[in-house]
Amino acid sequence: MRLNLSALLTLLATCYATSGFALSSDKEQPINVEADSVEIDHKQGVSVYKGNVTLTQGSIHLDADTLTLYSRNNDIEKAIAEGNPAHYRQRPDGKQEDIRAQSQRMEYYTGTGKLILLEGAHVWQEQNQFSGNRIEYDVERSVVNASKAKSGKERVQVIIQPKKKSSGPTAPTQP
């Protein structure tokens, strides 16, 4: 199923700090990673954090069992978070609530600006929800692709709550 709905774009603004939906200051903040253990291979540009992993950068917060960062010249090119499930949240500019997401595996590619949520992917923004086995968000093109598992029966599900009416005075109805 291919979706290109502006209402869902804010729902899937769960991508890393390059997102226009994140707090403007997030990408300027330092990245802090905590874990039970870390293995850093500078030559290969791979860092593997294991056990109770927490990544924060501004309003971004990620919890995972394992986080693998791939970098070149000290720039992160790809991040893969795995958990049971991995959890993500981020505060968009001008919003009072965080966007939240969870899936067994989250992959973010900085070069293409794509975020891929795999296996039990679920995204919440306010009261709206979006779920499927695979959710892919292309930041550059503002396109969301979601699909069910090829062998599974679980379909993509989108729940969009109606806009609340203002509580101001209403015009009288005519008989």
Contact map, one row per residue, 1 for C-alpha under 8 A:
1110000000000000000000000000000000000000000000000000000000000000000000000000000000000000000000000000000000000000000000000000000000000000000000001110000000010000000000000000000
1111000000000000000000000000000000000000000000000000000000000000000000000000000000000000000000000000000000000000000000000000000000000000000000111100000000000000000000000000000
1111100000000000000000000000000000000000000000000000000000000000000000000000000000000000000000000000000000000000000000000000000000000000000000111100000000000000000000000000000
0111110110000000000000000000000000000000000000000000000000000000000000000000000000000000000000000000000000000000000000000000000000000000000001110000000000000000000000000000000
0011111110000000000000000000000000000000000000000000000000000000000000000000000000000000000000000000000000000000000000000000000000000000000000100000000000000000000000000000000
0001111111000000000000000000000000000000000000000000000000000000000000000000000000000000000000000000000000000000000000000000000000000000000000000000000000000000000000000000000
0000111111100000000000000000000000000000000000000000000000000000000000000000000000000000000000000000000000000000000000000000000000000000000000000000000000000000000000000000000
0001111111110000000000000000000000000000000000000000000000000000000000000000000000000000000000000000000000000000000000000000000000000000000000010000000000000000000000000000000
0001111111111000000000000000000000000000000000000000000000000000000000000000000000000000000000000000000000000000000000000000000000000000000001110000000000000000000000000000000
0000011111111000000010000000000000000000000000000000000000000000000000000000000000000000000000000000000000000000000000000000100000000000000000000000000000000000000000000000000
0000001111111100000000000000000000000000000000000000000000000000000000000000000000000000000000000010000000000000000000000011100111000000000000000000000000000000000000000000000
0000000111111110000000000000000000000000000000000000000000000000000000000000000000000000000000000010000000000000000000000010000000000000100000010000000000000000000000000000000
0000000011111110001011000000000000000000000000000000000000000000000000000000000000000000000000000010000000000000000000000000000000000000000000000000000000000000000000000000000
0000000000111111001000000000000000000000000000000000000000000000000000000000000000000001110000000011100000000000001000000000000000000000000000000000000000000000000000000000000
0000000000011111111000000000000000000000000000000000000000000000000000000000000000000000000000000000000000010000111000000000000000000000101000000000000000000000000000000000000
0000000000000111111000000000000000000000000000000000000000010000000000000000000000000000000000000000000000010000001000000000000000000000000000000000000000000000000000000000000
0000000000000011111001000110000000000000000000000000000010010000000000000000000000000000000000000000000000000000000000000000000000000000000000000000000000000000000000000000000
0000000000000011111101000010000000000000000000000000000000000000000000000000000000000000000000000000000000000100100000000000000000000000000000000000000000000000000000000000000
0000000000001111111111000000000000000000000000000000000000000000000000000000000000000000000000000000000000000000000000000000000000000000001000000000000000000000000000000000000
0000000000000000011111110000000000000000000000000000000000000000000000000000000000000000000000000000000000000000000000000000000000000000000000000000000000000000000000000000000
0000000001001000001111110000000000000000000000000000000000000000000000000000000000000000000110000000000000000000000000000000000000000000000000000000000000000000000000000000000
0000000000001000111111110100000000000000000000000000000000100000000000000000000000000000011110000000000000000000000000000000000000000000000000000000000000000000000000000000000
0000000000000000000111111100000000000000000000000000000001100000000000000000000000000000001110000000000000000000000000000000000000000000000000000000000000000000000000000000000
0000000000000000000111111110000000000000000000000000000000000000000000000000000000000000000010000000000000000000000000000000000000000000000000000000000000000000000000000000000
0000000000000000000000111111100000000000000000000000000001000000000000000000000000000000000000000000000000000000000000000000000000000000000000000000000000000000000000000000000
0000000000000000100001111111100000000000000000000000000011110000000000000000000000000000000000000000000000000000000000000000000000000000000000000000000000000000000000000000000
0000000000000000110000011111110000000000000000000000000011000000000000000000000000000000000000000000000000000000000000000000000000000000000000000000000000000000000000000000000
0000000000000000000000001111110000000000000000000000000000000000000000000000000000000000000000000000000000000000000000000000000000000000000000000000000000000000000000000000000
0000000000000000000000001111111000000000000000000000000011000000000000000000000000000000000000000000000000000000000000000000000000000000000000000000000000000000000000000000000
0000000000000000000000000011111100000000000000000000000011000000000000000000000000000000000000000000000000000000000000000000000000000000000000000000000000000000000000000000000
0000000000000000000000000000111110000000000000000000001110000000000000000000000000000000000000000000000000000000000000000000000000000000000000000000000000000000000000000000000
0000000000000000000000000000011111000000000000000000001110000000000000000000000000000000000000000000000000000000000000000000000000000000000000000000000000000000000000000000000
0000000000000000000000000000001111100000000000000000111100000000000000000000000000000000000000000000000000000000000000000000000000000000000000000000000000000000000000000000000
0000000000000000000000000000000111110000000000001001111000000000000000000000000000000000000000000000000000000000000000000000000000000000000000000000000000000000000000000000000
0000000000000000000000000000000011111100000000001111110000000000000000000000000000000000000000000000000000000000000000000000000000000000000000000000000000000000000000000000000
0000000000000000000000000000000001111100000000001111100000000000000000000000000000000000000000000000000000000000000000000000000000000000000000000000000000000000000000000000000
0000000000000000000000000000000000111110000000001110000000000000000000000000000000000000000000000000000000000000000000000000000000000000000000000000000000000000000000000000000
0000000000000000000000000000000000111111000000111100000000000000000000000000000000000000000000000000000000000000000000000000000000000000000000000000000000000000000000000000000
0000000000000000000000000000000000001111100000111000000000000000000000000000000000000000000000000000000000000000000000000000000000000000000000000000000000000000000000000000000
0000000000000000000000000000000000000111110011110000000000000000000000000000000000000000000000000000000000000000000000000000000000000000000000000000000000000000000000000000000
0000000000000000000000000000000000000011111111100000000000000000000000000000000000000000000000000000000000000000000000000000000000000000000000000000000000000000000000000000000
0000000000000000000000000000000000000001111111100000000000000000000000000000000000000000000000000000000000000000000000000000000000000000000000000000000000000000000000000000000
0000000000000000000000000000000000000000111110000000000000000000000000000000000000000000000000000000000000000000000000000000000000000000000000000000000000000000000000000000000
0000000000000000000000000000000000000000111111000000000000000000000000000000000000000000000000000000000000000000000000000000000000000000000000000000000000000000000000000000000
0000000000000000000000000000000000000001111111100000000000000000000001110000000000000000000000000000000000000000000000000000000000000000000000000000000000000000000000000000000
0000000000000000000000000000000000000001110111110000000000000000000111100000000000000000000000000000000000000000000000000000000000000000000000000000000000000000000000000000000
0000000000000000000000000000000000000111110011111000000000000000000111000000000000000000000000000000000000000000000000000000000000000000000000000000000000000000000000000000000
0000000000000000000000000000000000000111000001111100000000000000011110000000000000000000000000000000000000000000000000000000000000000000000000000000000000000000000000000000000
0000000000000000000000000000000001111110000000111110100000000000011100000000000000000000000000000000000000000000000000000000000000000000000000000000000000000000000000000000000
0000000000000000000000000000000000111100000000011111100000000000111000000000000000000000000000000000000000000000000000000000000000000000000000000000000000000000000000000000000
0000000000000000000000000000000000111000000000001111100000000001110000000000000000000000000000000000000000000000000000000000000000000000000000000000000000000000000000000000000
0000000000000000000000000000000001110000000000000111110000000011110000000000000000000000000000000000000000000000000000000000000000000000000000000000000000000000000000000000000
0000000000000000000000000000000011110000000000001111111000000111111000000000000000000000000000000000000000000000000000000000000000000000000000000000000000000000000000000000000
0000000000000000000000000000000011100000000000000001111100001111000000000000000000000000000000000000000000000000000000000000000000000000000000000000000000000000000000000000000
0000000000000000000000000000001111000000000000000000111110011110000000000000000000000000000000000000000000000000000000000000000000000000000000000000000000000000000000000000000
0000000000000000000000000000001110000000000000000000011111111100000000000000000000000000000000000000000000000000000000000000000000000000000000000000000000000000000000000000000
0000000000000000100000000110111100000000000000000000001111111000000000000000000000000000000000000000000000000000000000000000000000000000000000000000000000000000000000000000000
0000000000000000000000101110110000000000000000000000000111110000000000000000000000000000000000000000000000000000000000000000000000000000000000000000000000000000000000000000000
0000000000000000000001100100000000000000000000000000000111111000000000000000000000000000111000000000000000000000000000000000000000000000000000000000000000000000000000000000000
0000000000000001100000000100000000000000000000000000001111111100000000000000000000000001111000000000000000000000000000000000000000000000000000000000000000000000000000000000000
0000000000000000000000000000000000000000000000000000011110111110000000000000000000000001110000000000000000000000000000000000000000000000000000000000000000000000000000000000000
0000000000000000000000000000000000000000000000000000111100011111000000000000000000000111100000000000000000000000000000000000000000000000000000000000000000000000000000000000000
0000000000000000000000000000000000000000000000000001111000001111100000000000000000100111000000000000000000000000000000000000000000000000000000000000000000000000000000000000000
0000000000000000000000000000000000000000000000000011110000000111111000000000000011111110000000000000000000000000000000000000000000000000000000000000000000000000000000000000000
0000000000000000000000000000000000000000000000000111100000000011111000000000000011110100000000000000000000000000000000000000000000000000000000000000000000000000000000000000000
0000000000000000000000000000000000000000000000011111100000000001111100000000000011100000000000000000000000000000000000000000000000000000000000000000000000000000000000000000000
0000000000000000000000000000000000000000000000011100100000000001111110000000001111000000000000000000000000000000000000000000000000000000000000000000000000000000000000000000000
0000000000000000000000000000000000000000000001111000000000000000011111000000001110000000000000000000000000000000000000000000000000000000000000000000000000000000000000000000000
0000000000000000000000000000000000000000000001110000000000000000001111100001111100000000000000000000000000000000000000000000000000000000000000000000000000000000000000000000000
0000000000000000000000000000000000000000000011100000000000000000000111110001111000000000000000000000000000000000000000000000000000000000000000000000000000000000000000000000000
0000000000000000000000000000000000000000000011000000000000000000000011111111110000000000000000000000000000000000000000000000000000000000000000000000000000000000000000000000000
0000000000000000000000000000000000000000000010000000000000000000000001111111100000000000000000000000000000000000000000000000000000000000000000000000000000000000000000000000000
0000000000000000000000000000000000000000000000000000000000000000000000111110000000000000000000000000000000000000000000000000000000000000000000000000000000000000000000000000000
0000000000000000000000000000000000000000000000000000000000000000000000111111000000000000000000000000000000000000000000000000000000000000000000000000000000000000000000000000000
0000000000000000000000000000000000000000000000000000000000000000000000111111100000000000000000000000000000000000000000000000000000000000000000000000000000000000000000000000000
0000000000000000000000000000000000000000000000000000000000000000000011110111111000000000000000000000000000000100000000000000000000000000000000000000000000000000000000000000000
0000000000000000000000000000000000000000000000000000000000000000000011110011111000000000000000000000000000001110000000000000000000000000000000000000000000000000000000000000000
0000000000000000000000000000000000000000000000000000000000000000000011100001111100000000000000000000000000111100000000000000000000000000000000000000000000000000000000000000000
0000000000000000000000000000000000000000000000000000000000000000001111000001111110000000000000000000000001111000000000000000000000000000000000000000000000000000000000000000000
0000000000000000000000000000000000000000000000000000000000000000001110000000011111000000000000000000000011110000000000000000000000000000000000000000000000000000000000000000000
0000000000000000000000000000000000000000000000000000000000000001111100000000001111100100000000000000000011100000000000000000000000000000000000000000000000000000000000000000000
0000000000000000000000000000000000000000000000000000000000000001111000000000000111111100000000000000000111000000000000000000000000000000000000000000000000000000000000000000000
0000000000000000000000000000000000000000000000000000000000000011110000000000000011111110000000000000001110000000000000000000000000000000000000000000000000000000000000000000000
0000000000000000000000000000000000000000000000000000000000000001100000000000000001111100000000000000001100000000000000000000000000000000000000000000000000000000000000000000000
0000000000000000000000000000000000000000000000000000000000000001000000000000000001111110000000000000011110000000000000000000000000000000000000000000000000000000000000000000000
0000000000000000000000000000000000000000000000000000000000000111100000000000000011111111000000000000011111000000000000000000000000000000000000000000000000000000000000000000000
0000000000000000000000000000000000000000000000000000000000000111000000000000000000101111100000000001111000000000000000000000000000000000000000000000000000000000000000000000000
0000000000000100000000000000000000000000000000000000000000011110000000000000000000000111110000000001110000000000000000000000000000000000000000000000000000000000000000000000000
0000000000000100000000000000000000000000000000000000000000111100000000000000000000000011111000000111100000000000000000000000000000000000000000000000000000000000000000000000000
0000000000000100000001000000000000000000000000000000000000111000000000000000000000000001111100000111000000000000000000000000000000000000000000000000000000000000000000000000000
0000000000000000000001100000000000000000000000000000000000110000000000000000000000000000111110111110000000000000000000000000000000000000000000000000000000000000000000000000000
0000000000000000000011100000000000000000000000000000000000000000000000000000000000000000011111101110000000000000000000000000000000000000000000000000000000000000000000000000000
0000000000000000000011110000000000000000000000000000000000000000000000000000000000000000001111100000000000000000000000000000000000000000000000000000000000000000000000000000000
0000000000000000000000000000000000000000000000000000000000000000000000000000000000000000000111110000000000000000000000000000000000000000000000000000000000000000000000000000000
0000000000000000000000000000000000000000000000000000000000000000000000000000000000000000001111111100000000000000000000000000000000000000000000000000000000000000000000000000000
0000000000000000000000000000000000000000000000000000000000000000000000000000000000000000001001111100000000000000000000000000000000000000000000000000000000000000000000000000000
0000000000000000000000000000000000000000000000000000000000000000000000000000000000000000001100111110000000000000000000000000110000000000000000000000000000000000000000000000000
0000000000000000000000000000000000000000000000000000000000000000000000000000000000000000111100111111000000000000000000000000110000000000000000000000000000000000000000000000000
0000000000111100000000000000000000000000000000000000000000000000000000000000000000000000111100001111100000000000000000000011110000000000000000000000000000000000000000000000000
0000000000000100000000000000000000000000000000000000000000000000000000000000000000000011110000000111110000000000000000000011100000000000000000000000000000000000000000000000000
0000000000000100000000000000000000000000000000000000000000000000000000000000000000000011100000000011111000000000000000001111000000000000000000000000000000000000000000000000000
0000000000000000000000000000000000000000000000000000000000000000000000000000000000001111000000000001111100000000000010011110000000000000000000000000000000000000000000000000000
0000000000000000000000000000000000000000000000000000000000000000000000000000000000111110000000000000111111000000000011111100000000000000000000000000000000000000000000000000000
0000000000000000000000000000000000000000000000000000000000000000000000000000000001111100000000000000011111000000000011111000000000000000000000000000000000000000000000000000000
0000000000000000000000000000000000000000000000000000000000000000000000000000000111101100000000000000001111100000000011100000000000000000000000000000000000000000000000000000000
0000000000000000000000000000000000000000000000000000000000000000000000000000001111000100000000000000001111110000001111000000000000000000000000000000000000000000000000000000000
0000000000000000000000000000000000000000000000000000000000000000000000000000011110000000000000000000000011111000001110000000000000000000000000000000000000000000000000000000000
0000000000000011000000000000000000000000000000000000000000000000000000000000011100000000000000000000000001111100111100000000000000000000000000000000000000000000000000000000000
0000000000000000000000000000000000000000000000000000000000000000000000000000111000000000000000000000000000111111111000000000000000000000000000000000000000000000000000000000000
0000000000000000010000000000000000000000000000000000000000000000000000000001110000000000000000000000000000011111110000000000000000000000000000000000000000000000000000000000000
0000000000000000000000000000000000000000000000000000000000000000000000000000100000000000000000000000000000001111100000000000000000000000000000000000000000000000000000000000000
0000000000000000000000000000000000000000000000000000000000000000000000000000000000000000000000000000000000001111110000000000000000000000010100000000000000000000000000000000000
0000000000000010010000000000000000000000000000000000000000000000000000000000000000000000000000000000000000011111111000000000000000000000011100000000000000000000000000000000000
0000000000000010000000000000000000000000000000000000000000000000000000000000000000000000000000000000000000011101111100000000000000000001111000000000000000000000000000000000000
0000000000000111000000000000000000000000000000000000000000000000000000000000000000000000000000000000000001111000111110000000000000000001111000000000000000000000000000000000000
0000000000000000000000000000000000000000000000000000000000000000000000000000000000000000000000000000000001110000011111000000000000000111100000000000000000000000000000000000000
0000000000000000000000000000000000000000000000000000000000000000000000000000000000000000000000000000011111100000001111101000000000001111000000000000000000000000000000000000000
0000000000000000000000000000000000000000000000000000000000000000000000000000000000000000000000000000001111000000000111111000000000001110000000000000000000000000000000000000000
0000000000000000000000000000000000000000000000000000000000000000000000000000000000000000000000000000001110000000000011111000000000011100000000000000000000000000000000000000000
0000000000000000000000000000000000000000000000000000000000000000000000000000000000000000000000000000011100000000000001111100000000111100000000000000000000000000000000000000000
0000000000000000000000000000000000000000000000000000000000000000000000000000000000000000000000000000111100000000000011111110000000111110000000000000000000000000000000000000000
0000000000000000000000000000000000000000000000000000000000000000000000000000000000000000000000000000111000000000000000011111000011110000000000000000000000000000000000000000000
0000000000110000000000000000000000000000000000000000000000000000000000000000000000000000000000000011110000000000000000001111100011100000000000000000000000000000000000000000000
0000000000100000000000000000000000000000000000000000000000000000000000000000000000000000000000000011100000000000000000000111111111000000000000000000000000000000000000000000000
0000000001100000000000000000000000000000000000000000000000000000000000000000000000000000000000001111000000000000000000000011111110000000000000000000000000000000000000000000000
0000000000000000000000000000000000000000000000000000000000000000000000000000000000000000000000001110000000000000000000000001111100000000000000000000000000000000000000000000000
0000000000000000000000000000000000000000000000000000000000000000000000000000000000000000000000000000000000000000000000000001111110000000000000000000000000000001100000000000000
0000000000100000000000000000000000000000000000000000000000000000000000000000000000000000000000000000000000000000000000000001111111000000000000000000000000000111100000000000000
0000000000100000000000000000000000000000000000000000000000000000000000000000000000000000000000000000000000000000000000000111101111100000000000000000000000001111000000000000000
0000000000100000000000000000000000000000000000000000000000000000000000000000000000000000000000000000000000000000000000000111000111110000000000000000000000011110000000000000000
0000000000000000000000000000000000000000000000000000000000000000000000000000000000000000000000000000000000000000000000011110000011111010000000000000000000011100000000000000000
0000000000000000000000000000000000000000000000000000000000000000000000000000000000000000000000000000000000000000000000111100000001111110000000000111000001111000000000000000000
0000000000000000000000000000000000000000000000000000000000000000000000000000000000000000000000000000000000000000000011111000000000111110000000000111100001010000000000000000000
0000000000000000000000000000000000000000000000000000000000000000000000000000000000000000000000000000000000000000000111111000000000011111000000001111100000000000000000000000000
0000000000000000000000000000000000000000000000000000000000000000000000000000000000000000000000000000000000000000000111001000000000111111100000011110000000000000000000000000000
0000000000000000000000000000000000000000000000000000000000000000000000000000000000000000000000000000000000000000011110000000000000000111110000011100000000000000000000000000000
0000000000010010000000000000000000000000000000000000000000000000000000000000000000000000000000000000000000000000011100000000000000000011111001111000000000000000000000000000000
0000000000000000000000000000000000000000000000000000000000000000000000000000000000000000000000000000000000000001111000000000000000000001111111110000000000000000000000000000000
0000000000000010001000000000000000000000000000000000000000000000000000000000000000000000000000000000000000000000111000000000000000000000111111100000000000000000000000000000000
0000000000000000000000000000000000000000000000000000000000000000000000000000000000000000000000000000000000000001100000000000000000000000011111000000000000000000000000000000000
0000000000000000000000000000000000000000000000000000000000000000000000000000000000000000000000000000000000000000000000000000000000000000011111100000000000000000000000000000000
0001000010000000000000000000000000000000000000000000000000000000000000000000000000000000000000000000000000000000000000000000000000000000111111110000000000000000000000000000000
0111100010000000000000000000000000000000000000000000000000000000000000000000000000000000000000000000000000000000000000000000000000000000111011111000000000000000000000000000000
0111000110010000000000000000000000000000000000000000000000000000000000000000000000000000000000000000000000000000000000000000000000000011110001111100000000000000000000000000000
1110000000000000000000000000000000000000000000000000000000000000000000000000000000000000000000000000000000000000000000000000000000000111100000111110000000000000000000000000000
1110000000000000000000000000000000000000000000000000000000000000000000000000000000000000000000000000000000000000000000000000000000011111000000011111000000010000000000000000000
1000000000000000000000000000000000000000000000000000000000000000000000000000000000000000000000000000000000000000000000000000000000011110000000001111100000110000000000000000000
0000000000000000000000000000000000000000000000000000000000000000000000000000000000000000000000000000000000000000000000000000000000011100000000000111110111110000000000000000000
0000000000000000000000000000000000000000000000000000000000000000000000000000000000000000000000000000000000000000000000000000000000001100000000000011111111000000000000000000000
0000000000000000000000000000000000000000000000000000000000000000000000000000000000000000000000000000000000000000000000000000000000000000000000000001111100000000000000000000000
0000000000000000000000000000000000000000000000000000000000000000000000000000000000000000000000000000000000000000000000000000000000000000000000000000111110000000000000000000000
0000000000000000000000000000000000000000000000000000000000000000000000000000000000000000000000000000000000000000000000000000000000000000000000000001111111000000000000000000000
0000000000000000000000000000000000000000000000000000000000000000000000000000000000000000000000000000000000000000000000000000000000000000000000000001101111100000000000000000000
0000000000000000000000000000000000000000000000000000000000000000000000000000000000000000000000000000000000000000000000000000000000011000000000000001100111110000000000000000000
0000000000000000000000000000000000000000000000000000000000000000000000000000000000000000000000000000000000000000000000000000000000010000000000000011000011111000000000000000000
1000000000000000000000000000000000000000000000000000000000000000000000000000000000000000000000000000000000000000000000000000000001111000000000000111000001111100000000000000000
0000000000000000000000000000000000000000000000000000000000000000000000000000000000000000000000000000000000000000000000000000000011110000000000000000000000111110000000000000000
0000000000000000000000000000000000000000000000000000000000000000000000000000000000000000000000000000000000000000000000000000000111100000000000000000000000011111000000000000000
0000000000000000000000000000000000000000000000000000000000000000000000000000000000000000000000000000000000000000000000000000000111000000000000000000000000001111100000000000000
0000000000000000000000000000000000000000000000000000000000000000000000000000000000000000000000000000000000000000000000000000001110000000000000000000000000000111110000000000000
0000000000000000000000000000000000000000000000000000000000000000000000000000000000000000000000000000000000000000000000000000001100000000000000000000000000000011111000000000000
0000000000000000000000000000000000000000000000000000000000000000000000000000000000000000000000000000000000000000000000000000000000000000000000000000000000000001111100000000000
0000000000000000000000000000000000000000000000000000000000000000000000000000000000000000000000000000000000000000000000000000000000000000000000000000000000000000111110000000000
0000000000000000000000000000000000000000000000000000000000000000000000000000000000000000000000000000000000000000000000000000000000000000000000000000000000000000011111000000000
0000000000000000000000000000000000000000000000000000000000000000000000000000000000000000000000000000000000000000000000000000000000000000000000000000000000000000001111100000000
0000000000000000000000000000000000000000000000000000000000000000000000000000000000000000000000000000000000000000000000000000000000000000000000000000000000000000000111110000000
0000000000000000000000000000000000000000000000000000000000000000000000000000000000000000000000000000000000000000000000000000000000000000000000000000000000000000000011111000000
0000000000000000000000000000000000000000000000000000000000000000000000000000000000000000000000000000000000000000000000000000000000000000000000000000000000000000000001111100000
0000000000000000000000000000000000000000000000000000000000000000000000000000000000000000000000000000000000000000000000000000000000000000000000000000000000000000000000111110000
0000000000000000000000000000000000000000000000000000000000000000000000000000000000000000000000000000000000000000000000000000000000000000000000000000000000000000000000011111000
0000000000000000000000000000000000000000000000000000000000000000000000000000000000000000000000000000000000000000000000000000000000000000000000000000000000000000000000001111100
0000000000000000000000000000000000000000000000000000000000000000000000000000000000000000000000000000000000000000000000000000000000000000000000000000000000000000000000000111110
0000000000000000000000000000000000000000000000000000000000000000000000000000000000000000000000000000000000000000000000000000000000000000000000000000000000000000000000000011111
0000000000000000000000000000000000000000000000000000000000000000000000000000000000000000000000000000000000000000000000000000000000000000000000000000000000000000000000000001111
0000000000000000000000000000000000000000000000000000000000000000000000000000000000000000000000000000000000000000000000000000000000000000000000000000000000000000000000000000111
